Amino acid sequence: MIKVIAGNFKGRLLSKMSVRDIRPTQARVRKSIFQILEPLEGKSVLDLFAGTGILGIESISRGARNVIAIERNKEACQMIRKSINLLCAE
């Protein structure tokens, strides 16, 4: 399971990625990235080579206005959509 580490969705679990060769960014790496990038409030974020989409989801959780996630693996795109729909439903 992948866990959102901060922001509005903090602590929420996302579906485990079942796509081969795609791994989520580790929580400690995400923490370091966002310490450099913050504050994100009102900004647009590009999640290029999105993979699991956790960086984009974490950005939205931390206040980004919108996120564009680009991933060529169709299975990964479906998992990203599923994760976003899960969070939006809550």
PyMOL Python script that loads the backbone (N, CA, C, O; Angstrom):
from pymol import cmd

cmd.read_pdbstr("""\
ATOM      1  N   MET A   1       0.833  -1.180   0.000  1.00  0.00           N
ATOM      2  CA  MET A   1       0.000   0.000   0.000  1.00  0.00           C
ATOM      3  C   MET A   1       0.877   1.243   0.000  1.00  0.00           C
ATOM      4  O   MET A   1       1.966   1.265   0.573  1.00  0.00           O
ATOM      5  N   ILE A   2       0.372   2.264  -0.655  1.00  0.00           N
ATOM      6  CA  ILE A   2       1.061   3.544  -0.710  1.00  0.00           C
ATOM      7  C   ILE A   2       0.290   4.509   0.178  1.00  0.00           C
ATOM      8  O   ILE A   2      -0.937   4.579   0.105  1.00  0.00           O
ATOM      9  N   LYS A   3       1.008   5.257   1.020  1.00  0.00           N
ATOM     10  CA  LYS A   3       0.357   6.185   1.941  1.00  0.00           C
ATOM     11  C   LYS A   3       0.745   7.618   1.598  1.00  0.00           C
ATOM     12  O   LYS A   3       1.914   7.913   1.354  1.00  0.00           O
ATOM     13  N   VAL A   4      -0.250   8.506   1.580  1.00  0.00           N
ATOM     14  CA  VAL A   4       0.003   9.932   1.408  1.00  0.00           C
ATOM     15  C   VAL A   4       0.572  10.429   2.730  1.00  0.00           C
ATOM     16  O   VAL A   4       0.008  10.158   3.790  1.00  0.00           O
ATOM     17  N   ILE A   5       1.697  11.161   2.674  1.00  0.00           N
ATOM     18  CA  ILE A   5       2.404  11.496   3.907  1.00  0.00           C
ATOM     19  C   ILE A   5       2.082  12.860   4.495  1.00  0.00           C
ATOM     20  O   ILE A   5       2.427  13.118   5.648  1.00  0.00           O
ATOM     21  N   ALA A   6       1.424  13.756   3.734  1.00  0.00           N
ATOM     22  CA  ALA A   6       1.129  15.087   4.285  1.00  0.00           C
ATOM     23  C   ALA A   6      -0.023  15.735   3.536  1.00  0.00           C
ATOM     24  O   ALA A   6      -0.418  15.281   2.462  1.00  0.00           O
ATOM     25  N   GLY A   7      -0.550  16.794   4.114  1.00  0.00           N
ATOM     26  CA  GLY A   7      -1.594  17.575   3.461  1.00  0.00           C
ATOM     27  C   GLY A   7      -2.992  17.092   3.780  1.00  0.00           C
ATOM     28  O   GLY A   7      -3.207  16.383   4.762  1.00  0.00           O
ATOM     29  N   ASN A   8      -3.941  17.480   2.944  1.00  0.00           N
ATOM     30  CA  ASN A   8      -5.359  17.160   3.149  1.00  0.00           C
ATOM     31  C   ASN A   8      -5.649  15.664   3.162  1.00  0.00           C
ATOM     32  O   ASN A   8      -6.558  15.215   3.859  1.00  0.00           O
ATOM     33  N   PHE A   9      -4.885  14.895   2.399  1.00  0.00           N
ATOM     34  CA  PHE A   9      -5.112  13.452   2.307  1.00  0.00           C
ATOM     35  C   PHE A   9      -4.139  12.653   3.166  1.00  0.00           C
ATOM     36  O   PHE A   9      -3.974  11.450   2.965  1.00  0.00           O
ATOM     37  N   LYS A  10      -3.499  13.315   4.117  1.00  0.00           N
ATOM     38  CA  LYS A  10      -2.481  12.656   4.954  1.00  0.00           C
ATOM     39  C   LYS A  10      -3.024  11.372   5.579  1.00  0.00           C
ATOM     40  O   LYS A  10      -4.112  11.344   6.155  1.00  0.00           O
ATOM     41  N   GLY A  11      -2.229  10.314   5.445  1.00  0.00           N
ATOM     42  CA  GLY A  11      -2.582   9.035   6.047  1.00  0.00           C
ATOM     43  C   GLY A  11      -3.464   8.153   5.191  1.00  0.00           C
ATOM     44  O   GLY A  11      -3.668   6.986   5.524  1.00  0.00           O
ATOM     45  N   ARG A  12      -3.991   8.676   4.100  1.00  0.00           N
ATOM     46  CA  ARG A  12      -4.866   7.875   3.234  1.00  0.00           C
ATOM     47  C   ARG A  12      -4.035   6.846   2.482  1.00  0.00           C
ATOM     48  O   ARG A  12      -2.945   7.141   1.992  1.00  0.00           O
ATOM     49  N   LEU A  13      -4.564   5.650   2.401  1.00  0.00           N
ATOM     50  CA  LEU A  13      -3.883   4.566   1.694  1.00  0.00           C
ATOM     51  C   LEU A  13      -4.419   4.457   0.278  1.00  0.00           C
ATOM     52  O   LEU A  13      -5.622   4.570   0.047  1.00  0.00           O
ATOM     53  N   LEU A  14      -3.519   4.239  -0.661  1.00  0.00           N
ATOM     54  CA  LEU A  14      -3.886   4.050  -2.055  1.00  0.00           C
ATOM     55  C   LEU A  14      -3.647   2.599  -2.434  1.00  0.00           C
ATOM     56  O   LEU A  14      -2.910   1.881  -1.759  1.00  0.00           O
ATOM     57  N   SER A  15      -4.258   2.187  -3.490  1.00  0.00           N
ATOM     58  CA  SER A  15      -4.112   0.805  -3.952  1.00  0.00           C
ATOM     59  C   SER A  15      -2.661   0.492  -4.263  1.00  0.00           C
ATOM     60  O   SER A  15      -1.921   1.340  -4.762  1.00  0.00           O
ATOM     61  N   LYS A  16      -2.270  -0.715  -3.968  1.00  0.00           N
ATOM     62  CA  LYS A  16      -0.920  -1.149  -4.301  1.00  0.00           C
ATOM     63  C   LYS A  16      -0.817  -1.287  -5.815  1.00  0.00           C
ATOM     64  O   LYS A  16      -1.708  -1.840  -6.461  1.00  0.00           O
ATOM     65  N   MET A  17       0.265  -0.783  -6.368  1.00  0.00           N
ATOM     66  CA  MET A  17       0.482  -0.831  -7.810  1.00  0.00           C
ATOM     67  C   MET A  17       0.848  -2.246  -8.214  1.00  0.00           C
ATOM     68  O   MET A  17       1.831  -2.804  -7.727  1.00  0.00           O
ATOM     69  N   SER A  18       0.062  -2.820  -9.098  1.00  0.00           N
ATOM     70  CA  SER A  18       0.317  -4.189  -9.535  1.00  0.00           C
ATOM     71  C   SER A  18       0.969  -4.235 -10.913  1.00  0.00           C
ATOM     72  O   SER A  18       1.041  -5.292 -11.540  1.00  0.00           O
ATOM     73  N   VAL A  19       1.446  -3.076 -11.381  1.00  0.00           N
ATOM     74  CA  VAL A  19       2.083  -3.008 -12.690  1.00  0.00           C
ATOM     75  C   VAL A  19       3.556  -3.342 -12.530  1.00  0.00           C
ATOM     76  O   VAL A  19       4.245  -2.789 -11.673  1.00  0.00           O
ATOM     77  N   ARG A  20       4.024  -4.251 -13.364  1.00  0.00           N
ATOM     78  CA  ARG A  20       5.420  -4.664 -13.300  1.00  0.00           C
ATOM     79  C   ARG A  20       6.356  -3.506 -13.643  1.00  0.00           C
ATOM     80  O   ARG A  20       6.021  -2.672 -14.485  1.00  0.00           O
ATOM     81  N   ASP A  21       7.489  -3.448 -13.021  1.00  0.00           N
ATOM     82  CA  ASP A  21       8.547  -2.465 -13.284  1.00  0.00           C
ATOM     83  C   ASP A  21       8.200  -1.047 -12.848  1.00  0.00           C
ATOM     84  O   ASP A  21       8.901  -0.109 -13.226  1.00  0.00           O
ATOM     85  N   ILE A  22       7.142  -0.863 -12.066  1.00  0.00           N
ATOM     86  CA  ILE A  22       6.819   0.462 -11.562  1.00  0.00           C
ATOM     87  C   ILE A  22       6.781   0.391 -10.045  1.00  0.00           C
ATOM     88  O   ILE A  22       6.057  -0.415  -9.461  1.00  0.00           O
ATOM     89  N   ARG A  23       7.578   1.254  -9.414  1.00  0.00           N
ATOM     90  CA  ARG A  23       7.620   1.301  -7.956  1.00  0.00           C
ATOM     91  C   ARG A  23       7.294   2.711  -7.496  1.00  0.00           C
ATOM     92  O   ARG A  23       7.678   3.676  -8.156  1.00  0.00           O
ATOM     93  N   PRO A  24       6.599   2.849  -6.385  1.00  0.00           N
ATOM     94  CA  PRO A  24       6.304   4.196  -5.880  1.00  0.00           C
ATOM     95  C   PRO A  24       7.562   4.851  -5.317  1.00  0.00           C
ATOM     96  O   PRO A  24       8.480   4.177  -4.849  1.00  0.00           O
ATOM     97  N   THR A  25       7.578   6.171  -5.375  1.00  0.00           N
ATOM     98  CA  THR A  25       8.673   6.923  -4.769  1.00  0.00           C
ATOM     99  C   THR A  25       8.596   6.731  -3.261  1.00  0.00           C
ATOM    100  O   THR A  25       7.520   6.855  -2.676  1.00  0.00           O
ATOM    101  N   GLN A  26       9.710   6.434  -2.633  1.00  0.00           N
ATOM    102  CA  GLN A  26       9.735   6.201  -1.185  1.00  0.00           C
ATOM    103  C   GLN A  26       9.295   7.445  -0.430  1.00  0.00           C
ATOM    104  O   GLN A  26       9.513   8.570  -0.879  1.00  0.00           O
ATOM    105  N   ALA A  27       8.675   7.230   0.717  1.00  0.00           N
ATOM    106  CA  ALA A  27       8.150   8.338   1.530  1.00  0.00           C
ATOM    107  C   ALA A  27       9.244   9.328   1.916  1.00  0.00           C
ATOM    108  O   ALA A  27       9.012  10.537   1.898  1.00  0.00           O
ATOM    109  N   ARG A  28      10.417   8.843   2.260  1.00  0.00           N
ATOM    110  CA  ARG A  28      11.481   9.766   2.677  1.00  0.00           C
ATOM    111  C   ARG A  28      11.977  10.612   1.503  1.00  0.00           C
ATOM    112  O   ARG A  28      12.385  11.758   1.695  1.00  0.00           O
ATOM    113  N   VAL A  29      11.946  10.055   0.290  1.00  0.00           N
ATOM    114  CA  VAL A  29      12.331  10.817  -0.901  1.00  0.00           C
ATOM    115  C   VAL A  29      11.265  11.869  -1.189  1.00  0.00           C
ATOM    116  O   VAL A  29      11.594  13.016  -1.492  1.00  0.00           O
ATOM    117  N   ARG A  30       9.981  11.488  -1.096  1.00  0.00           N
ATOM    118  CA  ARG A  30       8.886  12.447  -1.300  1.00  0.00           C
ATOM    119  C   ARG A  30       8.977  13.590  -0.298  1.00  0.00           C
ATOM    120  O   ARG A  30       8.797  14.754  -0.656  1.00  0.00           O
ATOM    121  N   LYS A  31       9.256  13.255   0.951  1.00  0.00           N
ATOM    122  CA  LYS A  31       9.375  14.279   1.988  1.00  0.00           C
ATOM    123  C   LYS A  31      10.460  15.285   1.621  1.00  0.00           C
ATOM    124  O   LYS A  31      10.255  16.492   1.742  1.00  0.00           O
ATOM    125  N   SER A  32      11.601  14.798   1.179  1.00  0.00           N
ATOM    126  CA  SER A  32      12.712  15.677   0.805  1.00  0.00           C
ATOM    127  C   SER A  32      12.359  16.542  -0.406  1.00  0.00           C
ATOM    128  O   SER A  32      12.661  17.735  -0.430  1.00  0.00           O
ATOM    129  N   ILE A  33      11.723  15.942  -1.402  1.00  0.00           N
ATOM    130  CA  ILE A  33      11.326  16.687  -2.603  1.00  0.00           C
ATOM    131  C   ILE A  33      10.392  17.831  -2.224  1.00  0.00           C
ATOM    132  O   ILE A  33      10.577  18.964  -2.670  1.00  0.00           O
ATOM    133  N   PHE A  34       9.388  17.533  -1.401  1.00  0.00           N
ATOM    134  CA  PHE A  34       8.401  18.553  -1.069  1.00  0.00           C
ATOM    135  C   PHE A  34       8.947  19.595  -0.100  1.00  0.00           C
ATOM    136  O   PHE A  34       8.437  20.715  -0.070  1.00  0.00           O
ATOM    137  N   GLN A  35       9.953  19.273   0.683  1.00  0.00           N
ATOM    138  CA  GLN A  35      10.594  20.283   1.522  1.00  0.00           C
ATOM    139  C   GLN A  35      11.285  21.329   0.652  1.00  0.00           C
ATOM    140  O   GLN A  35      11.358  22.503   1.016  1.00  0.00           O
ATOM    141  N   ILE A  36      11.786  20.895  -0.491  1.00  0.00           N
ATOM    142  CA  ILE A  36      12.434  21.815  -1.432  1.00  0.00           C
ATOM    143  C   ILE A  36      11.394  22.623  -2.196  1.00  0.00           C
ATOM    144  O   ILE A  36      11.571  23.826  -2.393  1.00  0.00           O
ATOM    145  N   LEU A  37      10.311  21.980  -2.630  1.00  0.00           N
ATOM    146  CA  LEU A  37       9.328  22.620  -3.508  1.00  0.00           C
ATOM    147  C   LEU A  37       8.285  23.469  -2.793  1.00  0.00           C
ATOM    148  O   LEU A  37       7.731  24.390  -3.394  1.00  0.00           O
ATOM    149  N   GLU A  38       8.009  23.183  -1.539  1.00  0.00           N
ATOM    150  CA  GLU A  38       6.915  23.889  -0.864  1.00  0.00           C
ATOM    151  C   GLU A  38       7.214  25.370  -0.713  1.00  0.00           C
ATOM    152  O   GLU A  38       8.379  25.754  -0.618  1.00  0.00           O
ATOM    153  N   PRO A  39       6.190  26.209  -0.690  1.00  0.00           N
ATOM    154  CA  PRO A  39       4.762  25.922  -0.669  1.00  0.00           C
ATOM    155  C   PRO A  39       4.210  25.685  -2.083  1.00  0.00           C
ATOM    156  O   PRO A  39       4.677  26.287  -3.050  1.00  0.00           O
ATOM    157  N   LEU A  40       3.224  24.811  -2.185  1.00  0.00           N
ATOM    158  CA  LEU A  40       2.622  24.465  -3.474  1.00  0.00           C
ATOM    159  C   LEU A  40       1.256  25.108  -3.683  1.00  0.00           C
ATOM    160  O   LEU A  40       0.677  24.959  -4.759  1.00  0.00           O
ATOM    161  N   GLU A  41       0.726  25.813  -2.697  1.00  0.00           N
ATOM    162  CA  GLU A  41      -0.608  26.368  -2.785  1.00  0.00           C
ATOM    163  C   GLU A  41      -0.776  27.190  -4.058  1.00  0.00           C
ATOM    164  O   GLU A  41      -0.026  28.132  -4.313  1.00  0.00           O
ATOM    165  N   GLY A  42      -1.777  26.811  -4.851  1.00  0.00           N
ATOM    166  CA  GLY A  42      -2.122  27.545  -6.058  1.00  0.00           C
ATOM    167  C   GLY A  42      -1.224  27.301  -7.255  1.00  0.00           C
ATOM    168  O   GLY A  42      -1.415  27.931  -8.295  1.00  0.00           O
ATOM    169  N   LYS A  43      -0.267  26.422  -7.148  1.00  0.00           N
ATOM    170  CA  LYS A  43       0.662  26.173  -8.250  1.00  0.00           C
ATOM    171  C   LYS A  43       0.203  24.988  -9.089  1.00  0.00           C
ATOM    172  O   LYS A  43      -0.557  24.138  -8.626  1.00  0.00           O
ATOM    173  N   SER A  44       0.678  24.948 -10.324  1.00  0.00           N
ATOM    174  CA  SER A  44       0.440  23.818 -11.215  1.00  0.00           C
ATOM    175  C   SER A  44       1.653  22.900 -11.161  1.00  0.00           C
ATOM    176  O   SER A  44       2.790  23.364 -11.074  1.00  0.00           O
ATOM    177  N   VAL A  45       1.406  21.601 -11.212  1.00  0.00           N
ATOM    178  CA  VAL A  45       2.478  20.611 -11.087  1.00  0.00           C
ATOM    179  C   VAL A  45       2.439  19.664 -12.282  1.00  0.00           C
ATOM    180  O   VAL A  45       1.368  19.223 -12.699  1.00  0.00           O
ATOM    181  N   LEU A  46       3.607  19.359 -12.825  1.00  0.00           N
ATOM    182  CA  LEU A  46       3.736  18.369 -13.897  1.00  0.00           C
ATOM    183  C   LEU A  46       4.411  17.134 -13.311  1.00  0.00           C
ATOM    184  O   LEU A  46       5.547  17.198 -12.841  1.00  0.00           O
ATOM    185  N   ASP A  47       3.702  16.015 -13.344  1.00  0.00           N
ATOM    186  CA  ASP A  47       4.250  14.736 -12.875  1.00  0.00           C
ATOM    187  C   ASP A  47       4.587  13.920 -14.123  1.00  0.00           C
ATOM    188  O   ASP A  47       3.788  13.108 -14.590  1.00  0.00           O
ATOM    189  N   LEU A  48       5.775  14.154 -14.643  1.00  0.00           N
ATOM    190  CA  LEU A  48       6.221  13.499 -15.867  1.00  0.00           C
ATOM    191  C   LEU A  48       6.771  12.121 -15.517  1.00  0.00           C
ATOM    192  O   LEU A  48       7.498  11.972 -14.534  1.00  0.00           O
ATOM    193  N   PHE A  49       6.428  11.118 -16.315  1.00  0.00           N
ATOM    194  CA  PHE A  49       6.753   9.726 -16.000  1.00  0.00           C
ATOM    195  C   PHE A  49       6.129   9.378 -14.655  1.00  0.00           C
ATOM    196  O   PHE A  49       6.823   8.949 -13.734  1.00  0.00           O
ATOM    197  N   ALA A  50       4.832   9.561 -14.548  1.00  0.00           N
ATOM    198  CA  ALA A  50       4.097   9.520 -13.283  1.00  0.00           C
ATOM    199  C   ALA A  50       4.179   8.187 -12.548  1.00  0.00           C
ATOM    200  O   ALA A  50       4.167   8.168 -11.317  1.00  0.00           O
ATOM    201  N   GLY A  51       4.262   7.091 -13.262  1.00  0.00           N
ATOM    202  CA  GLY A  51       4.346   5.787 -12.592  1.00  0.00           C
ATOM    203  C   GLY A  51       3.118   5.518 -11.756  1.00  0.00           C
ATOM    204  O   GLY A  51       2.038   5.283 -12.296  1.00  0.00           O
ATOM    205  N   THR A  52       3.268   5.548 -10.446  1.00  0.00           N
ATOM    206  CA  THR A  52       2.140   5.308  -9.544  1.00  0.00           C
ATOM    207  C   THR A  52       1.278   6.553  -9.366  1.00  0.00           C
ATOM    208  O   THR A  52       0.140   6.452  -8.908  1.00  0.00           O
ATOM    209  N   GLY A  53       1.797   7.716  -9.717  1.00  0.00           N
ATOM    210  CA  GLY A  53       1.062   8.960  -9.569  1.00  0.00           C
ATOM    211  C   GLY A  53       1.144   9.556  -8.185  1.00  0.00           C
ATOM    212  O   GLY A  53       0.504  10.573  -7.920  1.00  0.00           O
ATOM    213  N   ILE A  54       1.906   8.959  -7.297  1.00  0.00           N
ATOM    214  CA  ILE A  54       1.935   9.403  -5.907  1.00  0.00           C
ATOM    215  C   ILE A  54       2.510  10.812  -5.765  1.00  0.00           C
ATOM    216  O   ILE A  54       2.083  11.551  -4.878  1.00  0.00           O
ATOM    217  N   LEU A  55       3.456  11.206  -6.604  1.00  0.00           N
ATOM    218  CA  LEU A  55       3.983  12.570  -6.494  1.00  0.00           C
ATOM    219  C   LEU A  55       2.917  13.602  -6.846  1.00  0.00           C
ATOM    220  O   LEU A  55       2.821  14.642  -6.195  1.00  0.00           O
ATOM    221  N   GLY A  56       2.120  13.321  -7.868  1.00  0.00           N
ATOM    222  CA  GLY A  56       1.031  14.223  -8.232  1.00  0.00           C
ATOM    223  C   GLY A  56      -0.051  14.259  -7.175  1.00  0.00           C
ATOM    224  O   GLY A  56      -0.569  15.327  -6.849  1.00  0.00           O
ATOM    225  N   ILE A  57      -0.397  13.109  -6.641  1.00  0.00           N
ATOM    226  CA  ILE A  57      -1.421  13.025  -5.593  1.00  0.00           C
ATOM    227  C   ILE A  57      -0.937  13.744  -4.335  1.00  0.00           C
ATOM    228  O   ILE A  57      -1.700  14.461  -3.688  1.00  0.00           O
ATOM    229  N   GLU A  58       0.304  13.550  -4.004  1.00  0.00           N
ATOM    230  CA  GLU A  58       0.887  14.236  -2.847  1.00  0.00           C
ATOM    231  C   GLU A  58       0.873  15.754  -3.069  1.00  0.00           C
ATOM    232  O   GLU A  58       0.646  16.513  -2.126  1.00  0.00           O
ATOM    233  N   SER A  59       1.111  16.196  -4.297  1.00  0.00           N
ATOM    234  CA  SER A  59       1.073  17.626  -4.620  1.00  0.00           C
ATOM    235  C   SER A  59      -0.310  18.209  -4.404  1.00  0.00           C
ATOM    236  O   SER A  59      -0.453  19.284  -3.823  1.00  0.00           O
ATOM    237  N   ILE A  60      -1.327  17.500  -4.872  1.00  0.00           N
ATOM    238  CA  ILE A  60      -2.717  17.959  -4.681  1.00  0.00           C
ATOM    239  C   ILE A  60      -3.031  18.008  -3.181  1.00  0.00           C
ATOM    240  O   ILE A  60      -3.654  18.953  -2.697  1.00  0.00           O
ATOM    241  N   SER A  61      -2.595  16.989  -2.466  1.00  0.00           N
ATOM    242  CA  SER A  61      -2.827  16.935  -1.037  1.00  0.00           C
ATOM    243  C   SER A  61      -2.209  18.136  -0.326  1.00  0.00           C
ATOM    244  O   SER A  61      -2.743  18.620   0.672  1.00  0.00           O
ATOM    245  N   ARG A  62      -1.085  18.609  -0.847  1.00  0.00           N
ATOM    246  CA  ARG A  62      -0.367  19.723  -0.230  1.00  0.00           C
ATOM    247  C   ARG A  62      -0.779  21.084  -0.782  1.00  0.00           C
ATOM    248  O   ARG A  62      -0.152  22.094  -0.462  1.00  0.00           O
ATOM    249  N   GLY A  63      -1.826  21.123  -1.606  1.00  0.00           N
ATOM    250  CA  GLY A  63      -2.382  22.405  -2.018  1.00  0.00           C
ATOM    251  C   GLY A  63      -2.159  22.832  -3.445  1.00  0.00           C
ATOM    252  O   GLY A  63      -2.518  23.955  -3.798  1.00  0.00           O
ATOM    253  N   ALA A  64      -1.585  21.992  -4.285  1.00  0.00           N
ATOM    254  CA  ALA A  64      -1.405  22.367  -5.688  1.00  0.00           C
ATOM    255  C   ALA A  64      -2.776  22.585  -6.344  1.00  0.00           C
ATOM    256  O   ALA A  64      -3.735  21.870  -6.055  1.00  0.00           O
ATOM    257  N   ARG A  65      -2.847  23.572  -7.217  1.00  0.00           N
ATOM    258  CA  ARG A  65      -4.102  23.901  -7.888  1.00  0.00           C
ATOM    259  C   ARG A  65      -4.506  22.791  -8.859  1.00  0.00           C
ATOM    260  O   ARG A  65      -5.661  22.365  -8.885  1.00  0.00           O
ATOM    261  N   ASN A  66      -3.550  22.334  -9.649  1.00  0.00           N
ATOM    262  CA  ASN A  66      -3.822  21.224 -10.562  1.00  0.00           C
ATOM    263  C   ASN A  66      -2.529  20.452 -10.842  1.00  0.00           C
ATOM    264  O   ASN A  66      -1.421  20.948 -10.640  1.00  0.00           O
ATOM    265  N   VAL A  67      -2.719  19.230 -11.313  1.00  0.00           N
ATOM    266  CA  VAL A  67      -1.594  18.348 -11.631  1.00  0.00           C
ATOM    267  C   VAL A  67      -1.832  17.737 -13.002  1.00  0.00           C
ATOM    268  O   VAL A  67      -2.929  17.268 -13.305  1.00  0.00           O
ATOM    269  N   ILE A  68      -0.801  17.747 -13.816  1.00  0.00           N
ATOM    270  CA  ILE A  68      -0.823  17.028 -15.081  1.00  0.00           C
ATOM    271  C   ILE A  68       0.115  15.847 -14.903  1.00  0.00           C
ATOM    272  O   ILE A  68       1.315  16.024 -14.691  1.00  0.00           O
ATOM    273  N   ALA A  69      -0.438  14.632 -14.989  1.00  0.00           N
ATOM    274  CA  ALA A  69       0.362  13.411 -14.833  1.00  0.00           C
ATOM    275  C   ALA A  69       0.491  12.758 -16.208  1.00  0.00           C
ATOM    276  O   ALA A  69      -0.508  12.503 -16.880  1.00  0.00           O
ATOM    277  N   ILE A  70       1.706  12.497 -16.610  1.00  0.00           N
ATOM    278  CA  ILE A  70       1.966  11.872 -17.906  1.00  0.00           C
ATOM    279  C   ILE A  70       2.627  10.523 -17.674  1.00  0.00           C
ATOM    280  O   ILE A  70       3.675  10.431 -17.036  1.00  0.00           O
ATOM    281  N   GLU A  71       2.001   9.482 -18.199  1.00  0.00           N
ATOM    282  CA  GLU A  71       2.516   8.117 -18.078  1.00  0.00           C
ATOM    283  C   GLU A  71       2.088   7.345 -19.322  1.00  0.00           C
ATOM    284  O   GLU A  71       0.921   7.400 -19.710  1.00  0.00           O
ATOM    285  N   ARG A  72       3.008   6.634 -19.943  1.00  0.00           N
ATOM    286  CA  ARG A  72       2.654   5.925 -21.164  1.00  0.00           C
ATOM    287  C   ARG A  72       2.131   4.511 -20.919  1.00  0.00           C
ATOM    288  O   ARG A  72       1.492   3.932 -21.798  1.00  0.00           O
ATOM    289  N   ASN A  73       2.387   3.959 -19.757  1.00  0.00           N
ATOM    290  CA  ASN A  73       1.904   2.620 -19.433  1.00  0.00           C
ATOM    291  C   ASN A  73       0.411   2.691 -19.108  1.00  0.00           C
ATOM    292  O   ASN A  73       0.017   3.331 -18.134  1.00  0.00           O
ATOM    293  N   LYS A  74      -0.408   2.041 -19.913  1.00  0.00           N
ATOM    294  CA  LYS A  74      -1.867   2.131 -19.773  1.00  0.00           C
ATOM    295  C   LYS A  74      -2.349   1.560 -18.445  1.00  0.00           C
ATOM    296  O   LYS A  74      -3.279   2.099 -17.843  1.00  0.00           O
ATOM    297  N   GLU A  75      -1.741   0.495 -17.987  1.00  0.00           N
ATOM    298  CA  GLU A  75      -2.126  -0.089 -16.694  1.00  0.00           C
ATOM    299  C   GLU A  75      -1.845   0.889 -15.559  1.00  0.00           C
ATOM    300  O   GLU A  75      -2.647   1.034 -14.636  1.00  0.00           O
ATOM    301  N   ALA A  76      -0.704   1.554 -15.638  1.00  0.00           N
ATOM    302  CA  ALA A  76      -0.353   2.538 -14.609  1.00  0.00           C
ATOM    303  C   ALA A  76      -1.338   3.705 -14.640  1.00  0.00           C
ATOM    304  O   ALA A  76      -1.743   4.200 -13.588  1.00  0.00           O
ATOM    305  N   CYS A  77      -1.724   4.146 -15.834  1.00  0.00           N
ATOM    306  CA  CYS A  77      -2.710   5.231 -15.958  1.00  0.00           C
ATOM    307  C   CYS A  77      -4.030   4.838 -15.312  1.00  0.00           C
ATOM    308  O   CYS A  77      -4.661   5.654 -14.639  1.00  0.00           O
ATOM    309  N   GLN A  78      -4.447   3.611 -15.509  1.00  0.00           N
ATOM    310  CA  GLN A  78      -5.689   3.147 -14.894  1.00  0.00           C
ATOM    311  C   GLN A  78      -5.572   3.144 -13.374  1.00  0.00           C
ATOM    312  O   GLN A  78      -6.523   3.506 -12.682  1.00  0.00           O
ATOM    313  N   MET A  79      -4.427   2.743 -12.850  1.00  0.00           N
ATOM    314  CA  MET A  79      -4.229   2.741 -11.402  1.00  0.00           C
ATOM    315  C   MET A  79      -4.210   4.171 -10.842  1.00  0.00           C
ATOM    316  O   MET A  79      -4.719   4.420  -9.749  1.00  0.00           O
ATOM    317  N   ILE A  80      -3.625   5.102 -11.593  1.00  0.00           N
ATOM    318  CA  ILE A  80      -3.613   6.501 -11.156  1.00  0.00           C
ATOM    319  C   ILE A  80      -5.044   7.031 -11.096  1.00  0.00           C
ATOM    320  O   ILE A  80      -5.432   7.676 -10.122  1.00  0.00           O
ATOM    321  N   ARG A  81      -5.823   6.756 -12.137  1.00  0.00           N
ATOM    322  CA  ARG A  81      -7.228   7.187 -12.147  1.00  0.00           C
ATOM    323  C   ARG A  81      -7.997   6.586 -10.975  1.00  0.00           C
ATOM    324  O   ARG A  81      -8.790   7.269 -10.327  1.00  0.00           O
ATOM    325  N   LYS A  82      -7.757   5.305 -10.710  1.00  0.00           N
ATOM    326  CA  LYS A  82      -8.429   4.632  -9.606  1.00  0.00           C
ATOM    327  C   LYS A  82      -8.073   5.296  -8.270  1.00  0.00           C
ATOM    328  O   LYS A  82      -8.946   5.505  -7.427  1.00  0.00           O
ATOM    329  N   SER A  83      -6.811   5.622  -8.082  1.00  0.00           N
ATOM    330  CA  SER A  83      -6.366   6.269  -6.844  1.00  0.00           C
ATOM    331  C   SER A  83      -6.999   7.651  -6.690  1.00  0.00           C
ATOM    332  O   SER A  83      -7.460   8.009  -5.606  1.00  0.00           O
ATOM    333  N   ILE A  84      -7.020   8.422  -7.771  1.00  0.00           N
ATOM    334  CA  ILE A  84      -7.606   9.766  -7.717  1.00  0.00           C
ATOM    335  C   ILE A  84      -9.105   9.678  -7.429  1.00  0.00           C
ATOM    336  O   ILE A  84      -9.629  10.433  -6.611  1.00  0.00           O
ATOM    337  N   ASN A  85      -9.787   8.759  -8.102  1.00  0.00           N
ATOM    338  CA  ASN A  85     -11.227   8.592  -7.849  1.00  0.00           C
ATOM    339  C   ASN A  85     -11.494   8.170  -6.410  1.00  0.00           C
ATOM    340  O   ASN A  85     -12.476   8.604  -5.808  1.00  0.00           O
ATOM    341  N   LEU A  86     -10.641   7.340  -5.864  1.00  0.00           N
ATOM    342  CA  LEU A  86     -10.781   6.902  -4.471  1.00  0.00           C
ATOM    343  C   LEU A  86     -10.663   8.103  -3.527  1.00  0.00           C
ATOM    344  O   LEU A  86     -11.463   8.245  -2.603  1.00  0.00           O
ATOM    345  N   LEU A  87      -9.685   8.951  -3.753  1.00  0.00           N
ATOM    346  CA  LEU A  87      -9.497  10.122  -2.900  1.00  0.00           C
ATOM    347  C   LEU A  87     -10.618  11.147  -3.085  1.00  0.00           C
ATOM    348  O   LEU A  87     -11.071  11.749  -2.112  1.00  0.00           O
ATOM    349  N   CYS A  88     -11.061  11.347  -4.310  1.00  0.00           N
ATOM    350  CA  CYS A  88     -12.123  12.322  -4.578  1.00  0.00           C
ATOM    351  C   CYS A  88     -13.453  11.864  -3.999  1.00  0.00           C
ATOM    352  O   CYS A  88     -14.270  12.693  -3.601  1.00  0.00           O
ATOM    353  N   ALA A  89     -13.679  10.568  -3.948  1.00  0.00           N
ATOM    354  CA  ALA A  89     -14.915  10.039  -3.399  1.00  0.00           C
ATOM    355  C   ALA A  89     -14.993  10.292  -1.892  1.00  0.00           C
ATOM    356  O   ALA A  89     -16.081  10.461  -1.342  1.00  0.00           O
ATOM    357  N   GLU A  90     -13.840  10.317  -1.234  1.00  0.00           N
ATOM    358  CA  GLU A  90     -13.798  10.574   0.200  1.00  0.00           C
ATOM    359  C   GLU A  90     -14.000  12.036   0.479  1.00  0.00           C
ATOM    360  O   GLU A  90     -13.996  12.450   1.638  1.00  0.00           O
TER     361      GLU A  90
END
""", "prot")
cmd.dss("prot")
cmd.show_as("cartoon", "prot")
cmd.util.cbc("prot")
cmd.orient("prot")
